[in-house]
Amino acid sequence: MANRFIEECQKIVGTEYVYLSDADKSPFLTDWNKRYTGDALAVLRPKNTEEVASLLALCNAENIAVVPQGGNTGLCGGAIPGKASNSVVISTSRLNKIRELDLENSTITLESGVILAHAQEAAFNAGKLFPLSLAAEGSCTIGGNLSTNAGGVQVLRYGNMRDLSLGIELVTPTGQIFNGLRGLRKDNTGYSLKDLYIGSEGSLGIITAATLKLYPLPKSKVTALVAIKNVQSAIQFIDLSRESCNADLTAFELISTRALNLVSKLAKNLGLISNSQSGWVVLLEFSSMEEEGINRSQLESLLGKALEADLISDAVLANSIQQSKDLWSIREGIPEAQFALGTVIKHDISLPISQIASFIETTETKLFELWPNMNTIVFGHVGDGNLHYNLAPASPDLSNEIEARRQSINQLVHDQVYSYSGSFSAEHGIGQSKRDELPLRKSAVEMELMRAIKHALDPKNIMNPGKVL
Ligand SMILES: Cc1cc2nc3c(=O)[nH]c(=O)nc-3n(C[C@H](O)[C@H](O)[C@H](O)COP(=O)(O)OP(=O)(O)OC[C@H]3O[C@@H](n4cnc5c(N)ncnc54)[C@H](O)[C@@H]3O)c2cc1C
């Protein structure tokens, strides 16, 4: 059967786009964090929606599981197949066309394999902004961003991927094409299938294209790295920023100095900031339709007020585009810099903003009671209540010891999150890493509704089995 199935795939996408050797398949079979490795009969690279539809109809008929994959930067193992090799990976990397830029409607329609940075570039070249921005933007795809409802550093001003999407085109698990590429801001015509598919992590079909919102390009941006008095003062600082500036607060990232100093090459020039007494800094950015000078003097005045109110102790303002990029590359370098610490247990959590300081204080105490040989590495989009709350062993040679405690550490952190009315997945999704915990954190009714939807759309469970549900 396997040979006949492979021949059919080759007829659909062409022999050169059916990868069968271990060498060709291996980049698609391990995740970015190198935590999950799976197996697959083949990796398939269709070039358009029709080829995706033919592949899904074939897989459905033959009971072959399908794992959709974009840039493979996901952090929950969602794009990696299981160990049993009765599945195929369908890579969207050739679905990479920008189909339409409608400047008067402020929309861009593009295929799901377009790399996020290329989408931003296409918008920029047309004098517009596509605002989704995250550290993996050079590799992640629009389809992956939609399927995980990605967030990133500008959610504060522009919202997450769901907020930025007007329409999607998709292929169902049985190979039907649904063209919902509507560029409408208002469209109340029954259930929102778009919203169902966004965040479904490839478990309900394959998204092949999307119509997304564009915004005016800001005239100026100003960036600063600020040492704050404590975590609570960061939260007060957000309010002060909103009250005292006409410009839009587009990013507000909380970073512990332990996380900051991991990116030591860049951070060493920051002097007092990287030694912030409180152990915390924020990276913030204002975007404005005003000239840069006006934007900058507003930020300077805000920093003055924050100093007077004893919310901050020091600040570095970027004086050029390059300096601003350098500040951002510190923030963006943190996820990768953690590899040097050995096994890091990661949590992508969200909390009511008002509860963040208390959460951090009480959780750290409980964690050290559990096992004192670890360090917290905390950074995240605190303006959205989203923290990357990571635990590293005190030295890399304690990696096995922290790994042995993974379950108890996860349980402690997530119990804390729920005691503060938070969520154990803010922006990365469920994938395979959090799948077993989902029924413990959701009500029975919510799980039953989700299973009913999955069963109605994918009765043979061919779409990304073992993920989400
Ligand atoms: C350094 C780094 C920084 C990151 N920062 C952020 C951040 O700030 N905010 C954030 O939200 N995420 C962040 N991420 C996580 C990741 O980049 C995002 O989840 C991204 O949206 C995934 O896109 P991708 O194309 O790589 O998807 P993949 O990893 O390929 O897939 C992710 C999931 O989507 C499914 N999928 C992919 N394409 C499709 C499709 N066309 N149709 C249906 N299902 C599909 C896959 O099956 C899988 O379940 C970061 C990751 C890294 C490595």
The ligand as a MOL file (V3000), in Angstrom:
LIG
                    3D

  0  0  0     0  0            999 V3000
M  V30 BEGIN CTAB
M  V30 COUNTS 53 58 0 0 0
M  V30 BEGIN ATOM
M  V30 1 C 12.9510 32.2790 18.7630 0
M  V30 2 C 11.4420 32.1180 18.7730 0
M  V30 3 C 10.6440 33.1730 19.2150 0
M  V30 4 C 9.2460 33.0350 19.2070 0
M  V30 5 N 8.4910 34.0930 19.6270 0
M  V30 6 C 7.1490 33.9890 19.5990 0
M  V30 7 C 6.3390 35.0920 20.0010 0
M  V30 8 O 6.8300 36.1380 20.4190 0
M  V30 9 N 5.0060 34.9430 19.9180 0
M  V30 10 C 4.4280 33.7860 19.4690 0
M  V30 11 O 3.1860 33.7080 19.4020 0
M  V30 12 N 5.1600 32.7250 19.0860 0
M  V30 13 C 6.5070 32.8030 19.1500 0
M  V30 14 N 7.2680 31.7320 18.7640 0
M  V30 15 C 6.6260 30.4690 18.3590 0
M  V30 16 C 6.4600 30.3120 16.8210 0
M  V30 17 O 7.3410 31.0840 16.1100 0
M  V30 18 C 5.0890 30.6590 16.3970 0
M  V30 19 O 4.2100 29.7210 16.9920 0
M  V30 20 C 4.8430 30.6580 14.8920 0
M  V30 21 O 3.5750 31.2450 14.7010 0
M  V30 22 C 4.8710 29.2790 14.2530 0
M  V30 23 O 4.9150 29.4150 12.8340 0
M  V30 24 P 5.5670 28.2600 11.9340 0
M  V30 25 O 5.3180 28.5900 10.5140 0
M  V30 26 O 6.9700 28.0310 12.3150 0
M  V30 27 O 4.6540 27.0310 12.3640 0
M  V30 28 P 5.0740 25.5110 12.6040 0
M  V30 29 O 6.0130 25.3880 13.7460 0
M  V30 30 O 5.4920 24.8930 11.3450 0
M  V30 31 O 3.6510 24.9290 13.0420 0
M  V30 32 C 3.0220 25.3390 14.2170 0
M  V30 33 C 1.6340 24.6660 14.3070 0
M  V30 34 O 0.7960 25.1460 13.2530 0
M  V30 35 C 0.4080 24.0760 12.3700 0
M  V30 36 N 0.4680 24.6290 11.0090 0
M  V30 37 C 1.5130 25.2460 10.4060 0
M  V30 38 N 1.1320 25.7050 9.1950 0
M  V30 39 C -0.1590 25.3690 9.0290 0
M  V30 40 C -1.1230 25.5600 7.9960 0
M  V30 41 N -0.8230 26.2180 6.8780 0
M  V30 42 N -2.3700 25.0720 8.1730 0
M  V30 43 C -2.7130 24.4060 9.3070 0
M  V30 44 N -1.8400 24.1940 10.3120 0
M  V30 45 C -0.5860 24.6780 10.1820 0
M  V30 46 C 1.3890 22.9480 12.6460 0
M  V30 47 O 0.8130 21.6870 12.3890 0
M  V30 48 C 1.6760 23.1580 14.1220 0
M  V30 49 O 0.6490 22.5850 14.8970 0
M  V30 50 C 8.6640 31.8300 18.7690 0
M  V30 51 C 9.4700 30.7810 18.3170 0
M  V30 52 C 10.8440 30.9130 18.3260 0
M  V30 53 C 11.6750 29.7680 17.8190 0
M  V30 END ATOM
M  V30 BEGIN BOND
M  V30 1 1 1 2
M  V30 2 1 2 3
M  V30 3 2 2 52
M  V30 4 2 3 4
M  V30 5 1 4 5
M  V30 6 1 4 50
M  V30 7 2 5 6
M  V30 8 1 6 7
M  V30 9 1 6 13
M  V30 10 2 7 8
M  V30 11 1 7 9
M  V30 12 1 9 10
M  V30 13 2 10 11
M  V30 14 1 10 12
M  V30 15 2 12 13
M  V30 16 1 13 14
M  V30 17 1 14 15
M  V30 18 1 14 50
M  V30 19 1 15 16
M  V30 20 1 16 17
M  V30 21 1 16 18
M  V30 22 1 18 19
M  V30 23 1 18 20
M  V30 24 1 20 21
M  V30 25 1 20 22
M  V30 26 1 22 23
M  V30 27 1 23 24
M  V30 28 2 24 25
M  V30 29 1 24 26
M  V30 30 1 24 27
M  V30 31 1 27 28
M  V30 32 2 28 29
M  V30 33 1 28 30
M  V30 34 1 28 31
M  V30 35 1 31 32
M  V30 36 1 32 33
M  V30 37 1 33 34
M  V30 38 1 33 48
M  V30 39 1 34 35
M  V30 40 1 35 36
M  V30 41 1 35 46
M  V30 42 1 36 37
M  V30 43 1 36 45
M  V30 44 2 37 38
M  V30 45 1 38 39
M  V30 46 1 39 40
M  V30 47 2 39 45
M  V30 48 1 40 41
M  V30 49 2 40 42
M  V30 50 1 42 43
M  V30 51 2 43 44
M  V30 52 1 44 45
M  V30 53 1 46 47
M  V30 54 1 46 48
M  V30 55 1 48 49
M  V30 56 2 50 51
M  V30 57 1 51 52
M  V30 58 1 52 53
M  V30 END BOND
M  V30 END CTAB
M  END
